[in-house]
């Protein structure tokens, strides 16, 4: 009989005098997370899962638990809120347009400090498993490059090494919608531009799936799913969602290396599973193939689904989630 998922334990860690990549600073930066299970005495059983751009710490819940991709019978699983949303420090807490324009590397630096200091791994204990999908994969890869000795295994779901033009143009139109809303006021709003956020989310949804999905799915269902995406965008603080997608759409792991992808990826020491969706049009599969070819200890599998970029999302019993679970567990040799 499968054991139940451990209860969720919410937590936050505060970093004093945090300096962003831009040079801006915050006297206190809070990193939120939820933990399932407990760290062992050696603290070498941590699985740290980082969120996608529009996701929060609970978005990956159905991948967590006994027999699932992030198996709580083997790991203490911690799912984080990256800078800018959830229970982490964010624009809605008063700074609004003055909140620093953070980067993916800023997110990673904060979460590395969470693991090292907040969860007590110290400077020598490795994260047993580091994982993330989409922007979570951006973060995972940045961690592997900049803290190469701190991770044993890693999983990159629907990954890329940069924001490609397709992703950039999809997000650029989202920003256009929001900026055209009279309530936006250049980010100095007193009333949330909810109508624009709703439209932006509906627009973005169509990029996350494939043409085949849109054409073979009942139109009413597609409209319902687009509405749900719009409602989720509108649930965010407007500057919160803008800052998040600014960070993702400007991402490029080669930036600190003068544009040299080989130099960046040769720093990775962990064993890495690269797991894209073969029909992902938002980030595409070519970036994932670049990673698999250039990371020394990389394994490569594909999920084939017309869900496209959304194939990573955990839907219990679905073909896509079953494939993700199977490939991750095979990579980790969990039986």
Beta strands, then each sheet from edge to edge (+ up, - down):
strand 1: 8-19
strand 2: 25-36
strand 3: 46-50
strand 4: 76-81
strand 5: 127-133
strand 6: 151-157
strand 7: 271-277
strand 8: 298-303
sheet 1: 1+ 2- 4+ 3+ 5+ 6+ 7+ 8+
end
